[in-house]
Amino acid sequence: MSRWSGSQPGVVLTAYHPSSGSDAEGPAASHAGEGAETSPVSRRSGQYIMNHENSKKSPGKPPYNRSGSQDSLDELSMDDYWKELENIHETRGSNFEEHEVAVVKEPDEGELEEEWLKEAGLSNLFGDSAGDSQESMVVLATLTRTQAAAVQKRVETVTQTMRKKNKQYQVPDVRDIFKQQNDSTEKETGSENQPDRTRKSDDATQEEAKEAYSHCIGDNSPRENVPVSETDINLEISFSEQASLKENSLSKESKPRNDDTLLPNFRLPKDKTGTTKIGDLAIQDMRKIHSLALIELTALFDILGTELKPQKAIKMKVKESGLFGVPLPVLLEQDQKRVPGIKIPLIFQKLILHIEEGKLDTEGLLRIPGVATRVKSLCQELEAKFYEGTFNWETVKQHDAASLLKLFIRELPQPLLTVEYLKAFQDVQRLSTKKHQLQALNLLVLLLPEGNRDTLKALLEFLQRIIDHQDSNKMTLKNVAMVMTPNLLMCRGMGSKTTEKSEFVMAAGTANVMRFMIKYQKLLWTVPTFLVNQVRKQNTESQKKEKKDKAMKKLLKKMAPDREKHEKQDKNVNDVKSINDADVPQGVIRVQAPHLSKVSMAIQLTEELKAGDVVARFLSQKSGTVQQLKKEEVFLYEIGGNIGERCLDIDAYMKDLYQLNPNAEWVIKSKNC
């Protein structure tokens, strides 16, 4: 992933610290026990700061009356949040090792948009490679109207910047880019109804420029007559297209209430081609999903009037070994040398396991902090003995382990949600509806690096297991979100000056984002169907280009002296293909299972046949290896055609899939194969 540019000049990202109002009372409140009352001043803690010395507030400033905050959660329910900030401050005051902080530099004009286009896979639209933009044309051919508008906006900014700087390399006109794609589409379809477009003058209006790409999005526009419930998450139509149609007609949502049960019960309507989860797609297709998710998220923010500005962290010196304060990629790399294929840091897994071994019905779990001096000592001992296997876990109390887990998250040199997208996660609260917020979080999860995403998933699943024991541990969704928000969402400041009112609104808003991430985590790890379909279209367009190249090579071979030899080889290949095609009657697919005793089977397609039914037929063969496999360990895969590889949902209808991808191969295998 590329590194982004932020909008703050020379901003230093620091840990989230409580203000001076809590300096005197924070430790006292902590030692007084959880039942102790916290003064309004001590709760007025936590603000974005650039340096520690800026944390003092002006004396005599009257406290902000948070009870009138319209954003989310009442005064009482925010107590856990402010107390957690005080605990963090006390921990940092206990001579824990301070790590170097990330720095965000001010971007040059147009730099943000250049980085965005590179991340979106559209770097060929500008710079030295602007003339060879076939790859970018493939991407543009799959975009919706709102996505194309987001791309056009960034290309125009880069183009203007390059002209100002008198760049020597070619700077294409944004209208030519989309016109080029439009001309290519016309050649493919042989359309004669499209009017000829002459080159527009430089002072053409923006509306005229939009026409250049409005015709090249094919059937990617939303279907207008599809009835959608307010609690249904439609994954078949672009989120930004849905927002563009409904943003003006939607009435404002009622103010959020505090009861966990009042969060909407969002659901995913069944898709006949099956739900796609993160991890179901091949690596090459996930790269395309990443680029499309960035374009879609930007388009959604544009439609909803919220600015998306990913940040850029300058490289800094960090620890290259150890446990705490080590970059996540470095930590995973050193763990994979010990346990090949591991996706989540070993220390992270062990801390969660140890907490769960102590039972999750302990009252105040996560909320009650461990003893700071003891946590510090455990941290140092883990650094020295964890990998040697000599650390004695029996001495670690449950609350201390919970504090170590939160410390691990806070001490990552770059946040778990990444420097690039932490602010975007925070800004989700600004979107107009809960459905938009959930859609944005879904796209943001897709943008995270794999290691960050896997670790976040493990964390959210663990938090949900704690909430499942809320009757005994008194940790509701709201309580857990309050405690975890300062550790996950507020651990890096952006250097902005805040009033106490805006500070409280930000805290309440980000706590609600945390609640969303925990409650709807299963939805967040779903890859929207419209993105998968766009990948299919990209693959199809790329295959068309490859086919043309092969046809040209074939023509050149026929012109060569050994023409008869090549013609004989082509005939043999075609004969084999004809035999294979004849072997499978129409309406029948051949499913391969190389790791099972029944290695191949012809399956008759019916309207009701599902992927799970196909797997069940193979597992019913009682011989050989199949006896050692369980139903949940093997899956049917769709391989090739217009997709790289996709692990199928057991409820996917095979006939619909076959019609969507008739050239695919169908293979049953384990995910570990």
NUDOBA-514585 format. One line per 3 residues: number of its first residue (from 0); for each residue x, y, z of C-alpha. Coordinates in pm, 1 decimal. Layout:
REM residues N
NUM) X/Y/Z  ... $
***
This chain:
REM residues 673
0) 0.0/0.0/0.0  121.2/341.9/-77.7  157.5/608.8/188.0 $
3) -74.7/900.9/183.3  -52.7/1268.4/236.9  -251.0/1448.8/503.0 $
6) -362.7/1805.1/521.3  -188.0/1908.3/843.7  157.6/2067.1/811.3 $
9) 421.3/1889.4/1017.2  167.3/1728.3/1247.0  299.4/1490.3/1509.3 $
12) 74.7/1193.6/1588.8  87.4/1128.0/1961.5  -94.1/902.7/2201.2 $
15) -430.4/1024.6/2325.9  -365.5/1192.8/2659.2  -599.9/1328.5/2921.7 $
18) -591.0/1698.9/2986.0  -438.6/1859.8/3289.3  -774.8/1870.8/3461.3 $
21) -746.2/1500.1/3523.4  -376.6/1488.9/3603.3  -428.1/1536.3/3970.3 $
24) -741.7/1331.8/4008.1  -695.7/1049.6/3756.9  -467.6/828.3/3968.5 $
27) -664.0/903.0/4280.4  -985.4/804.3/4111.3  -825.5/485.1/3987.0 $
30) -696.7/382.5/4330.9  -1030.2/468.2/4487.4  -1189.4/178.9/4301.1 $
33) -1441.7/151.0/4024.3  -1729.1/255.6/4240.8  -1574.3/592.6/4320.7 $
36) -1742.7/900.1/4178.3  -1545.3/1094.1/3923.8  -1565.0/1469.1/3933.7 $
39) -1684.7/1660.4/3628.1  -1332.1/1793.6/3596.8  -1175.1/1446.6/3596.1 $
42) -1420.5/1330.5/3331.2  -1327.0/1627.5/3118.4  -1018.1/1439.8/3003.0 $
45) -873.9/1352.8/2670.6  -813.5/1578.6/2373.3  -620.0/1581.1/2049.5 $
48) -277.8/1724.6/2120.8  40.5/1785.7/1927.5  277.3/1767.0/2224.2 $
51) 246.2/1681.5/2591.6  300.4/2039.3/2699.1  -5.3/2153.4/2503.6 $
54) -239.2/1948.3/2718.1  -306.0/2219.5/2977.9  -639.5/2396.4/2958.1 $
57) -685.8/2756.7/3051.6  -772.3/2795.6/3420.7  -1121.7/2888.7/3518.1 $
60) -1280.2/2751.1/3201.4  -1633.8/2633.9/3282.4  -1694.9/2266.9/3206.3 $
63) -1898.1/2186.5/2897.2  -2243.9/2050.8/2975.0  -2226.8/1718.2/2796.0 $
66) -2580.9/1617.3/2887.5  -2702.5/1838.1/2604.1  -2488.3/1670.5/2339.6 $
69) -2708.7/1572.4/2052.5  -2468.0/1320.3/1911.7  -2499.1/999.1/2100.9 $
72) -2449.3/888.3/2456.3  -2544.1/1043.2/2787.4  -2316.0/1168.2/3065.1 $
75) -2339.4/854.5/3274.6  -2269.2/616.1/2986.9  -1955.2/813.9/2894.7 $
78) -1797.7/758.5/3236.0  -1624.3/438.7/3124.1  -1469.3/631.6/2835.8 $
81) -1321.7/908.3/3051.2  -1202.5/662.3/3316.3  -1025.6/458.3/3048.9 $
84) -846.1/773.9/2935.3  -734.0/836.8/3292.0  -606.2/478.8/3318.1 $
87) -411.3/524.4/2994.0  -261.1/845.7/3129.3  -163.4/676.4/3454.3 $
90) -2.2/388.6/3262.4  200.5/630.0/3051.9  303.7/811.6/3367.6 $
93) 449.2/490.2/3510.6  774.8/521.2/3314.3  666.1/290.2/3034.7 $
96) 897.1/307.2/2737.0  796.8/593.7/2509.0  809.8/509.2/2141.2 $
99) 882.8/743.5/1858.2  564.9/883.7/1704.9  460.2/895.5/1342.9 $
102) 477.1/1228.3/1164.7  238.8/1352.6/899.2  383.9/1590.4/643.9 $
105) 206.5/1858.0/446.1  137.4/1738.2/89.9  239.1/1927.5/-218.0 $
108) -38.8/2053.6/-439.0  -202.2/1761.6/-618.6  10.4/1504.1/-432.8 $
111) -291.3/1363.7/-247.1  -476.0/1303.6/-574.0  -168.5/1146.1/-738.4 $
114) -134.9/899.5/-451.7  -507.6/828.6/-469.8  -489.8/746.3/-843.3 $
117) -191.2/516.3/-786.7  -372.8/336.2/-505.5  -679.8/302.0/-728.5 $
120) -472.9/136.5/-1002.4  -504.7/436.7/-1233.7  -149.0/569.7/-1234.9 $
123) -137.0/523.1/-1614.5  -373.5/817.9/-1652.6  -88.7/1062.3/-1586.0 $
126) 288.6/1085.7/-1582.2  545.6/917.6/-1804.1  319.7/617.8/-1873.6 $
129) 15.3/824.0/-1971.8  35.4/703.8/-2331.5  13.8/335.5/-2228.9 $
132) -315.3/347.3/-2040.5  -474.8/19.5/-2154.8  -475.0/-118.9/-1798.2 $
135) -649.6/193.1/-1670.1  -903.3/172.4/-1951.8  -996.5/-175.6/-1831.4 $
138) -1067.3/-34.4/-1484.0  -1263.1/263.5/-1620.1  -1481.4/31.6/-1829.3 $
141) -1625.0/-120.9/-1511.4  -1700.6/196.0/-1312.1  -2042.4/326.0/-1214.7 $
144) -2141.6/689.6/-1273.2  -2056.7/796.0/-918.4  -1725.1/609.5/-923.7 $
147) -1633.8/763.8/-1260.0  -1719.1/1108.5/-1122.6  -1483.9/1050.6/-826.5 $
150) -1204.7/949.6/-1065.6  -1269.5/1246.8/-1293.7  -1250.5/1487.7/-1000.4 $
153) -905.9/1358.6/-898.8  -773.3/1344.4/-1254.9  -877.1/1706.6/-1312.0 $
156) -692.5/1818.0/-998.2  -373.8/1632.6/-1099.9  -399.8/1766.5/-1455.3 $
159) -430.5/2125.6/-1336.5  -137.6/2079.2/-1097.4  86.3/1936.2/-1369.0 $
162) 5.8/2220.0/-1605.1  92.5/2472.4/-1335.7  424.3/2299.3/-1275.7 $
165) 495.9/2281.0/-1651.5  561.5/1909.1/-1640.9  744.4/1789.8/-1951.3 $
168) 563.8/1458.6/-1986.1  221.9/1420.3/-2144.3  -74.6/1554.0/-1948.6 $
171) -392.1/1411.1/-2103.4  -716.4/1602.0/-2088.4  -961.0/1429.2/-1851.9 $
174) -1227.0/1441.4/-2125.1  -994.2/1259.5/-2362.6  -941.0/983.0/-2106.0 $
177) -1307.5/901.1/-2080.7  -1363.1/962.8/-2454.4  -1083.8/712.5/-2526.4 $
180) -1261.0/454.7/-2315.2  -1593.1/536.5/-2480.0  -1446.8/485.4/-2828.8 $
183) -1307.1/147.7/-2719.3  -1650.1/42.9/-2592.4  -1810.1/139.1/-2923.0 $
186) -1563.3/-76.9/-3116.4  -1633.6/-378.1/-2894.2  -2013.2/-353.6/-2920.2 $
189) -2025.6/-232.0/-3280.0  -2273.9/33.1/-3170.8  -2391.6/263.3/-3447.6 $
192) -2633.5/463.4/-3237.2  -2372.1/655.7/-3039.8  -2332.4/1010.3/-3178.4 $
195) -1986.3/1115.3/-3293.9  -1809.0/1341.2/-3050.5  -1572.8/1605.6/-3168.0 $
198) -1287.1/1725.7/-2949.2  -1418.1/1982.6/-2707.4  -1246.7/2312.0/-2648.6 $
201) -1052.7/2376.3/-2327.2  -1326.5/2603.3/-2191.7  -1597.3/2331.8/-2224.4 $
204) -1825.3/2313.3/-1923.9  -1805.9/2041.8/-1664.2  -2143.7/1907.5/-1774.3 $
207) -2011.6/1850.5/-2122.7  -1710.3/1669.5/-1982.8  -1934.7/1438.5/-1781.6 $
210) -2104.7/1323.1/-2099.7  -1774.7/1170.0/-2210.7  -1794.3/901.2/-1942.0 $
213) -2168.7/873.9/-1881.8  -2205.5/635.6/-2176.8  -1920.6/403.4/-2088.2 $
216) -2051.7/248.0/-1769.5  -2278.2/-4.2/-1936.8  -2520.6/-174.9/-1700.4 $
219) -2341.8/-63.8/-1382.6  -2617.9/184.3/-1298.8  -2859.2/97.5/-1018.4 $
222) -3183.4/-72.5/-1099.9  -3443.1/178.8/-993.8  -3738.3/-52.0/-928.1 $
225) -3569.4/-275.5/-672.1  -3756.1/-249.0/-340.0  -3512.6/-214.3/-49.3 $
228) -3590.2/-213.9/321.3  -3413.7/42.2/538.0  -3252.7/-245.9/729.8 $
231) -3148.9/-441.4/417.9  -2791.4/-392.5/300.1  -2809.9/-420.7/-78.2 $
234) -2476.6/-558.3/-196.7  -2569.2/-586.6/-563.6  -2580.5/-211.1/-632.6 $
237) -2297.7/33.7/-571.1  -2333.5/204.1/-230.2  -2256.3/543.4/-381.8 $
240) -2519.7/492.3/-653.0  -2776.7/406.7/-387.1  -2677.2/717.8/-192.6 $
243) -2700.7/941.6/-500.3  -3057.4/825.5/-564.6  -3182.5/848.7/-208.0 $
246) -2978.8/1118.7/-36.4  -3224.9/1395.2/-123.5  -3537.6/1196.1/-39.7 $
249) -3424.8/1046.3/290.3  -3560.3/1214.5/600.4  -3319.8/1280.7/882.2 $
252) -3278.8/993.4/1124.5  -3399.4/1025.4/1480.5  -3137.6/1092.6/1742.9 $
255) -2954.9/778.7/1855.7  -3059.1/637.5/2192.0  -2852.5/456.5/2447.2 $
258) -3012.7/112.5/2452.3  -2803.9/-142.2/2260.6  -3121.1/-302.5/2127.0 $
261) -3211.5/14.7/1937.6  -2930.0/-29.3/1688.8  -3090.2/-144.4/1360.8 $
264) -3093.5/-515.6/1286.0  -2926.0/-483.2/948.3  -2932.9/-795.0/732.9 $
267) -2793.5/-913.0/400.9  -3063.5/-1034.6/159.5  -2968.6/-1369.1/3.7 $
270) -2782.8/-1348.2/-327.3  -2837.9/-1645.7/-560.1  -2468.2/-1649.9/-651.8 $
273) -2376.2/-1667.8/-282.4  -2218.0/-1435.1/-28.2  -1846.2/-1364.0/-70.7 $
276) -1640.2/-1324.7/246.5  -1293.3/-1173.4/281.9  -1059.9/-1467.4/229.5 $
279) -1281.7/-1635.2/-31.7  -1109.7/-1467.1/-327.5  -768.5/-1519.8/-485.1 $
282) -493.0/-1268.6/-406.1  -495.9/-1115.0/-755.7  -871.3/-1053.4/-734.5 $
285) -842.5/-906.4/-382.4  -593.6/-651.3/-517.3  -859.1/-538.5/-764.9 $
288) -1118.4/-534.3/-485.9  -885.8/-304.3/-287.9  -860.9/-52.9/-573.3 $
291) -1234.6/-60.9/-643.0  -1316.5/-25.7/-271.4  -1105.5/291.6/-254.2 $
294) -1282.3/439.6/-557.0  -1623.1/340.5/-416.1  -1549.6/478.3/-66.7 $
297) -1433.8/808.8/-217.5  -1744.6/827.6/-435.6  -1966.8/756.5/-132.2 $
300) -1797.8/1029.0/75.2  -1824.6/1270.5/-220.0  -2198.8/1205.8/-255.1 $
303) -2255.4/1249.8/117.8  -2051.7/1571.3/133.0  -1773.0/1438.8/358.9 $
306) -1408.9/1485.9/264.0  -1194.6/1173.1/251.8  -828.9/1260.5/313.2 $
309) -610.7/958.9/391.6  -299.1/1051.1/586.6  67.4/982.4/515.7 $
312) 315.9/880.3/782.9  680.5/959.2/723.7  914.3/664.2/777.1 $
315) 1059.2/658.7/1125.4  1294.2/445.4/1330.7  1103.2/171.0/1511.8 $
318) 1182.2/-144.0/1709.2  1282.4/-432.8/1485.4  1215.2/-709.3/1737.7 $
321) 1023.0/-772.4/2057.1  652.1/-765.3/2139.8  529.2/-420.3/2240.6 $
324) 588.4/-115.7/2020.4  687.7/-331.1/1720.8  524.6/-263.2/1379.9 $
327) 258.9/-523.6/1303.8  422.1/-644.6/976.1  756.7/-691.9/1156.3 $
330) 589.1/-878.3/1440.9  403.5/-1108.4/1200.5  720.7/-1174.2/1003.6 $
333) 913.3/-1285.0/1312.4  616.1/-1498.3/1428.9  581.1/-1667.4/1088.8 $
336) 940.3/-1791.4/1118.9  823.9/-1982.4/1427.1  473.0/-2074.8/1307.9 $
339) 448.5/-2069.7/925.0  124.5/-1928.1/789.8  22.8/-1752.8/1111.0 $
342) -194.9/-1445.3/1046.7  -232.7/-1295.8/1396.2  58.1/-1211.2/1631.5 $
345) 133.8/-1490.5/1878.8  137.2/-1256.4/2180.5  -202.1/-1115.3/2077.9 $
348) -349.4/-1464.9/2053.9  -196.9/-1574.6/2384.1  -327.6/-1271.2/2575.2 $
351) -681.7/-1333.0/2447.0  -654.0/-1704.2/2530.0  -530.9/-1630.4/2882.3 $
354) -815.1/-1384.4/2946.4  -1068.7/-1642.8/2828.5  -912.0/-1916.5/3041.7 $
357) -999.0/-1703.1/3344.5  -1366.6/-1710.0/3235.3  -1542.1/-1418.4/3070.2 $
360) -1804.1/-1367.3/3341.3  -1563.6/-1166.4/3561.3  -1734.7/-838.8/3646.8 $
363) -1575.8/-531.3/3488.6  -1357.8/-729.6/3248.5  -1165.9/-478.4/3027.0 $
366) -1308.9/-188.6/3230.7  -1122.4/-252.7/3557.4  -750.8/-186.5/3494.7 $
369) -465.7/-399.8/3616.2  -218.1/-260.2/3867.4  7.9/-27.1/3667.3 $
372) 336.7/-131.8/3831.5  252.5/-499.3/3791.1  151.4/-452.1/3426.6 $
375) 483.5/-276.2/3360.5  676.5/-561.8/3519.7  481.2/-822.5/3320.4 $
378) 545.7/-630.7/3000.9  921.3/-635.7/3058.5  917.2/-1003.4/3156.7 $
381) 719.4/-1096.5/2843.1  970.0/-916.2/2623.8  1249.8/-1127.2/2774.4 $
384) 1083.9/-1469.3/2811.0  783.3/-1502.3/2574.4  963.3/-1646.6/2273.7 $
387) 1187.1/-1860.7/2495.5  876.1/-2029.1/2634.2  982.8/-1966.2/2994.8 $
390) 719.8/-1705.1/3085.1  493.3/-1820.3/3368.7  136.4/-1735.9/3264.0 $
393) -8.1/-1871.6/3588.1  109.2/-1556.6/3768.0  -81.0/-1323.4/3532.2 $
396) -411.8/-1201.0/3671.9  -703.0/-1163.1/3432.2  -734.1/-783.2/3464.5 $
399) -357.9/-748.8/3412.8  -381.6/-956.9/3093.5  -666.0/-733.7/2969.4 $
402) -450.9/-425.9/3037.7  -161.1/-585.9/2848.1  -390.1/-652.3/2551.6 $
405) -500.1/-288.7/2539.4  -138.9/-177.2/2587.2  -31.8/-389.4/2289.4 $
408) -290.8/-216.7/2068.3  -197.4/133.3/2188.1  177.0/77.9/2157.6 $
411) 172.0/-22.4/1790.7  391.5/240.4/1615.8  110.3/282.6/1364.1 $
414) -253.2/228.5/1465.3  -422.9/-103.7/1397.6  -663.6/88.4/1172.0 $
417) -354.5/238.3/996.5  -233.3/598.0/976.8  -386.6/622.1/629.9 $
420) -742.9/542.9/731.7  -774.8/611.5/1106.2  -927.0/952.8/1040.0 $
423) -1166.5/801.5/784.6  -1283.9/552.1/1050.0  -1341.1/844.4/1286.5 $
426) -1524.1/1043.8/1018.3  -1774.3/763.9/958.1  -1978.0/919.7/1239.8 $
429) -2036.2/1226.0/1014.6  -2226.1/1030.1/749.0  -2597.7/1097.6/738.2 $
432) -2750.8/754.3/808.8  -2657.1/440.8/996.4  -2677.1/244.1/672.1 $
435) -2422.9/477.7/507.4  -2199.1/442.5/813.6  -2210.8/64.0/793.5 $
438) -2141.5/68.9/418.4  -1841.0/297.8/470.9  -1702.8/73.5/747.1 $
441) -1740.7/-227.5/515.3  -1529.1/-53.2/249.3  -1271.6/65.5/504.9 $
444) -1220.8/-290.0/632.9  -1152.9/-397.6/272.7  -883.2/-127.2/251.0 $
447) -687.4/-247.5/554.8  -369.5/-452.2/501.1  -428.5/-823.7/551.4 $
450) -239.1/-842.9/881.5  -427.8/-546.8/1028.3  -760.7/-684.5/906.4 $
453) -701.3/-1032.5/1050.6  -589.9/-892.9/1386.0  -887.7/-655.5/1399.2 $
456) -1121.9/-945.8/1324.7  -974.7/-1150.6/1609.8  -1015.5/-852.1/1843.7 $
459) -1379.7/-784.2/1749.1  -1471.9/-1152.2/1783.3  -1312.9/-1155.9/2129.4 $
462) -1503.1/-841.2/2232.3  -1829.9/-1000.4/2119.7  -1759.0/-1306.7/2332.7 $
465) -1718.0/-1076.6/2633.9  -2050.6/-907.9/2552.8  -2215.9/-1250.1/2532.2 $
468) -2149.2/-1280.3/2908.8  -2288.3/-936.3/2995.2  -2540.5/-1072.7/3246.6 $
471) -2253.3/-1170.7/3474.5  -1965.2/-942.0/3375.5  -2182.8/-627.4/3337.8 $
474) -2003.9/-540.3/3013.5  -2267.7/-448.8/2756.8  -2195.0/-352.1/2397.5 $
477) -2196.9/10.1/2507.4  -1956.7/-47.8/2797.1  -1709.2/-243.8/2586.7 $
480) -1720.2/18.8/2310.9  -1652.5/296.9/2562.9  -1349.0/118.8/2702.8 $
483) -1200.5/14.8/2368.8  -1252.2/341.2/2177.0  -956.7/529.5/2335.7 $
486) -735.4/227.3/2267.1  -834.1/161.9/1906.5  -993.6/471.8/1753.7 $
489) -840.1/757.7/1951.6  -483.3/641.1/2000.4  -342.1/877.7/1741.9 $
492) -425.1/1248.9/1742.3  -433.0/1454.3/1426.7  -294.1/1772.4/1579.8 $
495) -612.7/1976.6/1563.1  -717.3/2220.1/1832.1  -1045.6/2122.6/1997.2 $
498) -1295.5/2283.1/2226.2  -1434.9/2074.7/2508.0  -1766.3/2054.8/2324.5 $
501) -1613.1/1922.7/2004.1  -1396.9/1690.3/2213.3  -1703.2/1535.7/2373.0 $
504) -1890.6/1508.3/2043.7  -1588.0/1337.7/1886.1  -1561.2/1095.8/2178.1 $
507) -1930.8/1007.9/2164.8  -1923.4/973.8/1786.3  -1618.6/747.9/1774.0 $
510) -1763.6/535.1/2054.6  -2064.7/478.5/1832.3  -1833.9/379.4/1544.9 $
513) -1679.2/124.7/1782.6  -2024.8/-8.2/1867.9  -2098.8/-50.5/1496.8 $
516) -1775.5/-237.6/1437.2  -1849.9/-485.3/1716.9  -2222.3/-536.7/1651.6 $
519) -2205.0/-564.7/1272.4  -1865.4/-733.3/1239.3  -2004.0/-1025.7/1035.0 $
522) -2140.1/-781.7/777.2  -1811.7/-587.9/765.0  -1615.1/-893.9/647.5 $
525) -1840.9/-939.3/344.5  -1720.8/-841.0/-3.8  -2008.4/-656.2/-178.7 $
528) -2143.5/-841.9/-481.5  -2116.8/-532.7/-702.8  -1739.8/-518.5/-639.0 $
531) -1701.2/-888.3/-723.6  -1898.8/-830.8/-1044.2  -1674.0/-538.1/-1133.4 $
534) -1371.8/-765.4/-1088.3  -1538.4/-1017.7/-1320.0  -1580.6/-745.1/-1582.0 $
537) -1218.4/-635.7/-1544.1  -1101.9/-994.0/-1593.6  -1325.5/-1030.0/-1899.3 $
540) -1189.4/-710.1/-2053.4  -831.0/-821.7/-1986.6  -902.8/-1160.4/-2144.6 $
543) -1037.7/-990.2/-2457.0  -710.3/-802.4/-2490.2  -507.9/-1121.8/-2438.8 $
546) -723.4/-1297.0/-2698.3  -646.6/-1025.8/-2952.6  -274.3/-1055.2/-2877.1 $
549) -285.9/-1432.7/-2919.7  -473.3/-1396.4/-3248.0  -201.0/-1165.3/-3375.2 $
552) 72.6/-1411.0/-3269.1  -116.9/-1693.3/-3436.6  -137.0/-1491.4/-3757.1 $
555) 236.7/-1426.4/-3745.8  305.7/-1797.7/-3689.8  103.3/-1887.8/-3999.1 $
558) 323.1/-1654.3/-4198.5  637.4/-1830.9/-4071.5  827.7/-2099.2/-4276.5 $
561) 716.9/-2384.2/-4041.7  352.1/-2288.9/-4085.1  232.6/-2648.9/-4135.4 $
564) 380.4/-2756.1/-3798.3  191.3/-2482.0/-3609.1  -133.8/-2556.5/-3793.1 $
567) -106.1/-2923.5/-3693.8  -49.1/-2829.2/-3327.7  -351.2/-2595.5/-3329.0 $
570) -564.9/-2871.5/-3484.2  -463.2/-3118.2/-3210.3  -547.8/-2864.7/-2937.2 $
573) -888.1/-2794.5/-3093.0  -959.0/-3167.8/-3125.5  -884.8/-3225.4/-2755.6 $
576) -1106.7/-2930.4/-2661.2  -1391.3/-3066.1/-2875.9  -1363.9/-3409.3/-2708.9 $
579) -1374.8/-3250.0/-2361.5  -1673.9/-3033.6/-2451.8  -1858.4/-3335.8/-2593.3 $
582) -1784.5/-3528.9/-2272.5  -2004.6/-3292.0/-2070.9  -2366.6/-3259.9/-2198.4 $
585) -2544.0/-2925.8/-2184.7  -2683.3/-2847.0/-1841.3  -2416.7/-3059.8/-1673.5 $
588) -2095.1/-2950.8/-1502.9  -1795.8/-3167.2/-1419.6  -1671.9/-3120.6/-1064.8 $
591) -1316.2/-3218.2/-975.5  -1208.4/-3335.1/-628.8  -837.4/-3423.6/-659.1 $
594) -792.2/-3472.4/-283.2  -1089.9/-3707.3/-240.2  -1136.5/-4071.0/-340.0 $
597) -1402.5/-3976.0/-594.7  -1188.7/-3742.1/-801.1  -1447.7/-3638.1/-1058.9 $
600) -1823.8/-3633.9/-1096.9  -2071.8/-3502.8/-1356.7  -2342.2/-3296.5/-1186.6 $
603) -2678.1/-3218.6/-1348.7  -2772.0/-2852.8/-1292.6  -3119.3/-2784.6/-1153.6 $
606) -3290.2/-2471.5/-1024.6  -3255.3/-2589.3/-662.9  -2899.1/-2730.5/-669.6 $
609) -2665.9/-2547.4/-427.9  -2289.9/-2560.6/-374.5  -2343.1/-2735.5/-41.4 $
612) -2540.5/-3010.5/-216.4  -2249.8/-3074.9/-455.7  -2003.8/-3110.5/-165.9 $
615) -2247.0/-3342.0/15.3  -2260.4/-3577.3/-284.8  -1882.7/-3618.9/-277.5 $
618) -1872.0/-3665.2/98.2  -2135.4/-3938.0/74.5  -1878.9/-4159.8/-100.7 $
621) -1761.8/-4373.9/192.7  -1409.8/-4463.7/95.1  -1048.1/-4353.7/128.2 $
624) -957.6/-4003.8/238.1  -1314.5/-3885.1/252.0  -1373.4/-4058.2/586.7 $
627) -1118.5/-3827.9/750.3  -1278.5/-3506.9/623.1  -1567.5/-3317.8/775.0 $
630) -1827.9/-3121.7/581.9  -1707.1/-2789.2/723.3  -1347.9/-2857.1/611.5 $
633) -1405.8/-2880.8/234.4  -1557.9/-2629.9/-5.6  -1654.3/-2600.9/-368.7 $
636) -1441.6/-2349.8/-560.1  -1516.3/-2154.4/-876.4  -1184.4/-2130.6/-1063.0 $
639) -1104.3/-1945.0/-1384.1  -1331.9/-1794.8/-1644.1  -1405.5/-1440.1/-1527.6 $
642) -1269.1/-1490.3/-1174.0  -931.4/-1597.6/-1039.5  -1059.1/-1825.0/-765.1 $
645) -1359.2/-1801.8/-533.3  -1460.9/-2021.8/-242.4  -1835.7/-2067.8/-275.9 $
648) -2100.9/-2004.8/-15.6  -2284.2/-2334.3/52.3  -2611.8/-2156.7/-36.3 $
651) -2492.9/-2043.1/-381.5  -2719.0/-2171.2/-658.9  -2505.9/-2357.8/-911.1 $
654) -2720.2/-2291.1/-1219.0  -2707.3/-1915.1/-1159.6  -2331.8/-1932.9/-1106.2 $
657) -2282.6/-2136.2/-1421.2  -2474.5/-1876.6/-1621.9  -2261.3/-1601.0/-1466.5 $
660) -1931.7/-1781.4/-1534.2  -1981.1/-2059.9/-1794.5  -1606.1/-2103.9/-1851.8 $
663) -1518.8/-2174.7/-1488.8  -1383.7/-2500.3/-1352.2  -1543.4/-2644.4/-1038.1 $
666) -1310.7/-2796.6/-778.3  -1371.7/-2932.4/-429.3  -1083.1/-2884.5/-187.5 $
669) -989.0/-2777.2/161.5  -901.5/-2413.6/229.5  -560.1/-2532.5/343.4 $
672) -482.1/-2689.6/4.3 $
***
